[in-house]
Amino acid sequence: MSIHIVALGNEGDAFHQDSRPSGLIRAYLGRSPLVSGDESSLLLSASGAAARPVFTEYQASAFGNVKLVVHDCPVWDIFDSDWYTSRNLIGGADIIVIKYNVNDKFSFHEVKDNYIPVIKRALNSVPVIIAAVGTRQNEELPCTCPLCTSDRGSCVSTTEGIQLAKELGATYLELHSLDDFYIGKYFGGVLEYFMIQALNQKTSEKMKRRKMSNSFHGIRPPQLEQPEKMPVLKAEASHYNADLNNLLFCCQCVDVVFYSPDLKEVAEAHKIVLCAVSHVFMLLFSVKSPADIQDSSIIQTTQDLFTINRDPAFPGASQESLGNPPLRVIVKDAFFCSCLSDILRFIYSGAFQWEELEDDIRKKLKDSGDVSNVIEKVKCILKTPGKFNCLRNCKTYQARKPLWFYNTSLKFFLNKPMLADVVFEIQGTTVPAHRAILVARCEVMAAMFNGNYMEAKSVLIPVYGVSKETFLSFLEYLYTDSCCPAGIFQAMCLLICAEMYQVSRLQHICELFIITQLQSMPSRELASMNLDIVDLLKKAKFHHSDCLSTWLLHFIATNYLIFSQKPEFQDLSVGRFGASGPVFRAGHTLEWSMTARVSDMVPQSPLFPDA
């Protein structure tokens, strides 16, 4: 064990160099009976000067076997020259000694103006001793004239020394000489007292560390640790692109069939997807009129490429369903028709993979001029009315921004009768929709519209247990892959609707929205809000939202003092909430009833990936 002492300041008299006594630190180390070491072993300045030039280093043994290390720096300029070493030594000191000569006002000001600010910044419950060395030679009061500043030759008064000690909370000593009394009994007694205190503190800390290390090796009882932070809910990745791309291959809800010029069937598609991408198809399917588009190039492209056939004598027309047969579209351009399947796949995958489209067209058309002609027609199909064709360079366009049309363009058809082939009846009002989008985005609706159910043959479908606002938000998610609930209550209603139609990602979005809203509320708002947090917990458990219910339990336990004052808190009792329900106690901890199954104590949900 060792004790580190840092001594700062110059106790020598600048005006009486010939009678200056030996240094305070060296005199104490040489005369104290508790310190062992001869004169040659004390001073290590020869070796220490090379490695640590800022301080003169002394080493000795105190109290028998305690290593005593003293670093003495009498000059501020040297101290300031190596700030890194000086700061580290002061930060690691057990005792700091500040010394100056009472007959040298310059040494006092150097201590007060330079050393003291540094010590204040680094001081951390370290004892400080201020030693005023010497007998005052001139005790007359210094000049108080405001024009006179040459008072450095005057002595430092006792009041100034005491005031400096009060600023640091230090012990103030006046040593009139460096004899055996002042060094051994006066200064040495105070210094040795602080040395004993430092040894006691280090011994106590060492015993605590030893107890902690021993406790780790003992047998510890098993315990279920509560997480310090609430569980984090991770949102499910979007599969919007794949849903619409798969719609092209599943051949469900097809409402348009493309034919070659010789009346051979080429491909099947969906009006809603084509119109979401192109104004050419909007014009072709009468969603918009030429007056609405006001672009001659789009009108000309539509007339040159496509024509609609409604002839009842069309081959195969008698086998078509009598209810609502698909629209027949003749592709006039033979080269464009031969590549139509690749073009539709390009459109359904997002209309941005231009290089793949060019490669597919080149495999079917050997002539480069024909390839360029088809590519230009695709660009015209994707053109925005009233703007120049921005798709001149396919590679540049693809590198700049892989555009996905559906999540913004499909919103244009949300809750609008254009191209709608199904109508939902909710609370006495109707909401038009499109079967193709519903089938692609929701497995429950895909089974409903393609199975042996009444909804498969009916246009008007009633919806129960959901408000119109909630169902519109649900449809908005299906059409755009995004939603923004107005508040926690609507988010919970939307979560219930998503659970009813088995749209798991929308459930996770609603859970994340509720968690974010509750986390952002200050305590005062939680205490005054009218929202029933216990009712949210019940609904989350009833509708199999395990992630949200687990998080709400942690949230209620964390804010126990707030929610325990609400009347609905009583519904969390075992009798009302269920045999394996949660029980809250005054210790701010969450405990499960004894009747709960062991498997229920470790929730199997994404909130606990390691469980």
N, C-alpha and C positions, 0 to 999 in steps of 0.2 A: 504494500500500500504506500502511496506517495502523496505529498502535499506540494502544490504549486503556488508560489508567491510571485507576484509581479510588482516591482518597485519602479515608480515613475517620478521624475523631477530631480533637481540638482540642489543638494543641501549645502554646497560649498559657498563661501563668501567671496564674491567677485572682487572686493576691494581689499581683502586681506589674504592674498594667496599664500604668503609665506607662513602664516599661522593657521592655515586651514587644517582641521583635524581629518583623520581618516574617515571613509564613507560610513554611513549609518548601517547599511546592510552588512558590510564586511566586518565592522566592529562588533555587531551582534553575533555573527556566526563564529567569530574568534573568541568571544568572551563568555557566551552562554554555556552553563554547565550541562544543559539538556542536549546540546549539539556537539557531536563528536566529529573530529576531522582536523588534521593539521593545516598549516598555512598553505603548503604546496598542493594539497588535495582539494582545498576549497575553491580556489580560483581556476576556472577552466576556460578563461578567455582566449587562451592561445588556440585551443581546439575549437571552441565555440565560435570564435570570430569568423572562421572560414565558412562554417555551415550556417551560422545565424549571426550576421554582422550587426544587427540592430541592437541586440541585448548582450550584456555581459552576464554569463551564466555561472552560478555557484551551485555546487552540490555538496550535501552533507547528510548525516544521519541524525534524526531526532527521536527522542523517546526510545532509544535502543535500536529498533529495527525499522523505523519509518523513514523512507527516503524523502529528503527535503530538497526541492529544486527551486532556486530563486533566479529570476531574470530581472536585471537592473538596467534601466535606460535613462540616463540623466539629461540627454539633449533631445529636444523636440524635433530638430531637423533630421536627425538620424532615425528617430521613430517614424516620422512621416515619409521617409524615403522608401520604406518597404511596408506598405500598408497591409498587405496580405498577411505577412508574418506577425505584425503587431496586433492585428484584429484577432487572429487565431489564438495568440498567447493570452490576450485579455479575456477572450471568451472561455478559455479553459482554466482560468485562475481560480484558486480556492480563496485567496486573500489578496487584496490590492493595498499597497502602501504608497501614499503620495507624500513627497517630502520637498521642502523648500527651506531656504535660509531666511531668517527674520530680518537680516540686514541687507538682503538683496531683493529689492522690489521687482526686479526683472524676472527672477526665478519664480516669484509668486504669480505674476501676470502670465508667465508661460504656462504654469500649471492651470490657472483659472481659465484662460482663454483657449488653450489648445487641448490639454489632457482631459479636463473635466467634461466637455461635450462628447468626447469619444467614449469616456467611461459611462456616461449617462445612457448612451445608446446601447452599450453592450452589457450593462449591469443587470444581473438576474439573481437577486438575493445573495450577493457575495459581500462579505464584510469588508469595509474600507477603513483604513487608518490614515489620518492626516497628521503628519509629524512636522512641527515648526521647530527647526534646529537653530541653536545659537542664542547668545545673549545680546539684547538690543544695545547697540553702541550709541545711538542718538535717538532719544525718546521724544524729541520735540515734535509738535504737531506739524504735518506737512502743509505747505502753502495752499490756501484755498482760493487764490486769485484765479479767475476764469481764463486769464491770458497766460498763466504759468502752467506748463505741462512737464517741466523737467524735475519731477519729484521721484525719479527712480532711485536716487541715492538715499531716500528716507526709508526707515524700517517699516516692516509690516506689523500692524497693530494686532492685538489679540482679538479684537472685535471682528476684523476682516477674516481671520482664520476660523473663528467660530461660525461666522455667517457662511463661509464656504463649506464647512462640515455639515451645516443644516441642509444645504442644498442637496447633498448626497446622502444624508442620513448616516454620516460617518462618525467615527470616534476621533476627537481632537486631542492631540498631545503637544505639549511644549517641552522640548528637550534643550535645556540651557547649555549643556555640554554633553560630550559623548564619553562620560566616565562610567564606572561600574554601576552606580546607582541609577542613572537615567537609562543606560543601555540594558543592564541586566534585570533590574527590578521594575522600572517604570515602563519602558517600551517593550522589554522582553515579556513582562507579565501579561500585557494586553495581547501581544502577538501570540503568545503560547496559549492563551485562553481561546482565541479564534482557531488556532491549530487543533486544539482538542475538540472544539465544536465541529470542525470539518471532518475529523476522524470519526466522530460519533455518527455523523450523517452518512458518510460513506459505508460505515459498518452496517448501519440500518438498511441501506439500499442493497447491500450485498446479501444480507439475510433474507430480504424479500425476494430477490432473484433466486436464491437457493431454494426457498419454499416453493416458488412457482415451478422451478424445474423438477423438484421432487414430486409435486402433485401430478405432473404429466405422466410420470412413470407408474403411478398407482392405478388401481382398478377404479374406473369411473362408472357410475350407474348409467344404464341406457336412458336416453331422453329424446323427445321429439322437439327439435328446435323450431321455433317460429321464424319465418323469414323476416329479415329486417325491413325489406321493402315489399310493397304490394306486388302481386304477380303482374307481369307484363304481357299484354295480349298482342300477338302478332297477326297482322292481316293476311288473308289468303291471297295468293297471286291471281291476277286476272287471267281468265281464259276467254275473253271477249273475241279476240282474233280467231281463235280455233273454233269457237261456236259458229260464227258466220261462215267460215271457210268450210266447215263440215256440212253446212246447209246445202251446198252445191252438190254434194255426193250422196246425201241421204234421200233425195228426190221426194221429200215431203212438202205438201202445200204448194206444189208447182202451179203457177197460174199463167205461164207463157212458155210456148214451144217455138224454137227457131227451126226453119226449114231452108234447105238449099234451093237454088233456082229451079232445079228439076224436081222439087216437092218431096225431097227425102228429109226425114227428121235428122237434125244435127245435134241439138242440145236443148235441155230444159233449164228454166231459170225462174226467178221471182221478181215481179215488178218492183216491189218495195226496195229491194237491194239495188237494182239497176237504176231506179230513179234517185236513190240517195247519192249515187255517184255521178250521174250524168244528166245534163239538161236535154241531151238528145233523146234519151228514153222518156223524160218527162213530157217532151213534145210528142213523141210517138204514142204514148199511152194516155194522152189528153189530160195529163195532170196540169200542164200549163199550155197556154195558147201562144201562137207566134207573136201576138201583141204583148204578152207578158215577158217573153224572152228578148225580143227586139235585137236579134243578132242574126244577120243574114247567113253567116258561115255555119252556124248550128242548124238553121232551118234547111240549108242546102245539103249538109251532111246527112240529116235525117231522110230527106227525100232521095238521095243517091244510094243510101245503104239499105233501107228497110221499107217494107210495105206490109200492111195488115191484110190478112185474108179472112173474110167472114162468109165465104161461099159455102152454103150447106151441102153442095155436091163435092166438097173437098174430099179426097181419098182418106178414109178412116173417120170421117165426121160422124157417121152413124154409130160407131162404137164409143164415142165420147159420152161422158155422163151428161144427163139432161139438166142437172141442177145448175152448175156454173163451170162450163168447160174451159180449159186453158185457151188463152188467146194465141192465134197462129200468126207468126211473123215470118215473112219471106225475106231472106238475105239476098239482095240483088248482086252484090259483088262476089264473084266466085272465089277469088283469092282470100278475101276477108272471111268468107264462109268456111273455107278449109281450115282456117286458123281460129275459128270461133270458140272452140272448146278451150284452147290455151288462153284466149282473151278473157273468157268468163272466169277461168281460174285465177287469172291475174287480177281481175276486178274484185272477186270474192275474197282474195287474200290481202286486200288493202290498196291495190292500185299503186304500188310504189316499186315493185321488183322489176324494173325495166330491163335489166341485163338478162334476167332469166326469160322474160318474154321475147326478147330479140333472139336469144339462142333457140327457143322453141319454134319461132317462126322460120328461122333459117333452116331448120331441119326439114320443114315441109315445103318451103319455097326456095328453089335453088337460085333463082335470079335475084341479084341484089337490088335491082330496081323495084321488083315486086315486094321485097321485104320492106324497103323504105316506104313504099306506097301504103302498105298495111299499117306500119308504125305511125305514119302521119294521120291515118284515119282514126287510130286509137287516141292519138293526142287530141284530135278534133272532138271526139266523144267526151273527153274529160275536160274540155275547155270551159272556162267560166264566161258567161255572157258579158259582152261589153268590154272584154279585156283581150290583149294580145296573147297569143299562144305562148305561155311561159314554159312549155315542155319541149323546147326545141332540142336541147341536149339532154338525152336520157340519163347519161352517167352523171352529169353535173347536177341534175335535179335530184337523183337518188342520193348523191353524197350530201346535198344541202339539207334535205328534210324528207325522211320516209313518211309520206303523208298517209293518214288513215282517215277516210271520209266518213265512215259510218257513225262514229260516236258523236259527231257534230251534225251531220246531215240527216240522220234518222230522227233527230229531235224535231225536225220540221214536220214530220208526219205524226208526232205524238198527240193523241186525243183529237185527231182530225179525220173527217170521213173520207179523205182522198185515198183510194186504193184499199180501204178497209174492207175486210171480209168477215169480221166478227164484231159483235157489239155486246158489251157487258152492261148489265142492269144493276145499279147500286143505289140504294136509298132513293128510289123513285127517279133517278136520272140515268142517262146512258153514256157510255164511254166507248168510242170506236177504237178498234185495234187491228193488228195484222197478224194472221196466224203464223206466217213464216218466221217472224221475229220471235214470237212467243214459243214456237216449237224449238227454234235454235237455241234459245237462252234458258229455257226451263224444262226440265225432264218431266215434271208432273203434267204440264200442259201438253207436252209432246205425246205423252201416253193418253191424255184426255181427248185430244183432237184426232188421234189416229187409231184408237181402240174401239171396242164395241160399247161406246158410251153415247148417251144422248147428246152430249156436247159436240160429238164428231159430225153430226148431221144437222145441228141447229145453228142458226145465225145469232139469235138472242140468247145469252147465257146469264142467268142470275148469279150474283155473288152475295154471300151472307157473312156476317160477322166481321166485316171490314168496312170502314168509312170510305167515302169517295176520295178524300184527300190522301188517305193512306194508300189506296189502290193506285192512284195516279203516281204517287212517289215510287211505288213498286214497278209500275210500267216504265217510268222514267229510267230506273236502273236497268231494266231489260233492254231498253232502246239505246241508252248512252253509256252504260257501265259505270255510272256515277249517281250519287244522290246527296242531298243536303237537307236533312231534317230541320224543321223549325225549332225544335227543342227536344228535351229528354223524353217528354210524354209521346211525341210523334215518333221519335226514334224507337221507343219500345213497341208502339203499335206497328211500325214497319217491321220490326224484328219478328213479331208474332205472325205477320203476313208472310214474311220470308220463310219462317218455319213451316207454315201451312203448305207452301208450294215447294219446300225443300230446296231453297236457294241458299246454300251455306255461306257463300262469300258475302252476300248481302247481310246475313246474320252477323258475321264478323265485323262488317263495317258499322252496323248499328251498335254493336257492343263497344267498339272502339270509340264511337261518337259519345255514348253515354259515359264511358270512363273518362274521356277527355273533359267533358263538361263538368263532371263532379270533381275531378282533380283541380280544376281551375277555380272552384268556388272557395272564397275565404271562409273562415270559421263562422263569422257573423252571418253570412248569407246562408250557410248550412243550417244555423239555428233558427233562422226566420223563414225559411222557404216552406211553401205549402206542399211540396212534392213528398209523397209517402215513400220513403226509401225502403221500408219493409215490404210494401206492396210490389215495388220493383223486384225485390229479391224473390218473392213468391212467384211472380210471373216468369222470372228467369228460370227458376227451377221447374215450373210446370211445363214450360215450352222447351225444355231440354237444352237450355243455354248454360251449360256447365261452366264455361269460361267466365261469363258475366256473374253468375251466382257465387262462384268462389271469390271473385274479386270484390263483390259487394259485401261478403262476410268479413273480409279483411278491412274493408273501408269502414264498416260499422264498428268493428272492434277497435280500429285506430282512433275513431272519433266517438269513443264510448260515452264521454261526459256530455256530448251534444245530443246524441240520439237516445240516451237513456232517459232524458227528460221528456221525450215525446210520448203521447199515449199509445201510438201504434207499436212502441217497443215491446209492450207486453205480449204481442202476438208472436214473439220469438221464443216463447216458452216451449218446453218439450211437448206439453199436452196439446197446444194449438198448432205447432208447426210440424209435428210429426215425431215418431219415435226416435228417429236418428237425426233429428234436427239440431241446430246449434243452441248452446246455452251460454249466455254472457254473464260474467261475474265482475265484481267491482275492481278486480286487479287488471283491467284493461287487456285481458287475454281471452282467447277463444278456446273453449273446451267442447268436446263432443260427449254426448250422453253415453252411459255405459252400455246401452243396448245397441249402439252402432256397430256395424260390422267392421272388422279390421281393415278390409279392403277399402272402406269408405273413408278411412282416416288419411289416406294418401290419394288425393284427387287425381284421376287419370285424365288429364286434359293438357292442351298445349301450354297452359300456364306453368306446368311443372314438367319440363322436358326430361328431367333426370329421374322422375318417379318411376 
